[in-house]
Amino acid sequence: VSKFAKGKSWIENRLADDLEQDGRHYTANLLARKGTGVQGFRVSVVFIDHEGGADVESALPNAASTAEVHGVTRDLQADPARLQSMLREASAAASG
């Protein structure tokens, strides 16, 4: 696959390989997407269920630049407790 396959409108970074919540295991990825009506990038963390269940998503504040996206990535990679808290809150919101 060419390095140009994804445009500059999409950034995806791995934050954590294995987070556990209620006996289920998740991988956490940061997604930043350029969108209509947004200056910079819409940013969210997507928790992907290892067992194939529904993904859980947590929105973050928008980022103005790719440098800001990478800064948020570094901050979250260094703070597994915050990721765990985000997963817990997003799971509770998703389950109603």
N, C-alpha and C positions, 0 to 999 in steps of 0.2 A: 504494500500500500504506500502510495506517495506521501511524503511529509506534508503535502499540500491538500490532502484528502479532506481535512476539516478546515474550514475557513477560520479567520481570526475572530469570528463572532462567537466562538465556543471554546471555553477552557475547562478542562477536567483534571483534578489533582486528587491523588489518594491521600486520605488523612489518617486512616487506621485500618488495619487488616482484620481485627477481630474484637468487636465490642459485644458484650453479653447483656441481654435485657430479657427478664422473665424466661430464662432457659433457652432463648433463641440467640443465635450469633449473627452479627451484622458486619459488613464492610462499610466504612464511611468514605464518601467521595465528595469533594467540593466541586460544584458546577457553577460556572459563570457564563451567562449568555447575554449577548447584546439583544435588545428588544426595541420594538417601536415605542416611542414616547419615553424612553429612559436614556438619560445621559450616562454613558459608561456601560456597566454590566449589572444584570440581575444576578444575585448570588444566593445559592442555597446549598445545604448539605443534604445529600441523599444517603440514607442508610439502606443497604441492599441486604436482604435476608438470605443467609447461606442456604436455608432449606427450601428456597423457592417461594416463600410467602410474599405478601405485598411489600413493596418498598415503602419506607417512611421518609418524608421530606420535611426539612426545617428551613424556613426562609431567614436570610440574613440581610442586613442593610446593603443597598447598592454600593458598588465600587466604581470609582471614577476612571480607573486605568488598570492596565494589566499589572503594573507594579503594585497597586493596591490589592489586587486579587492575590498575587503571590505573597504579599505581607500577611493577609488574612490566612492563607494556607499555612504559612510558617507558624503563626500564632496558635492555630487550632491543632497542628501536629504536635506542638509542644505542650498542649493542655488536654490530656486524655480525660480528666475529670469533667471539663466543660463539654466535651463531646458526649460523654456518658449522660450528663444532665440534659443535653439537647435531645438525645435519643429517647430518654425517659419522658420528657415533655411532649415530643412529637408522637410517640407511641400512645400516650394518654389521649392526645387530641384526636388521633386517627381512630381510636376505638370508641370515641364518643363519650 
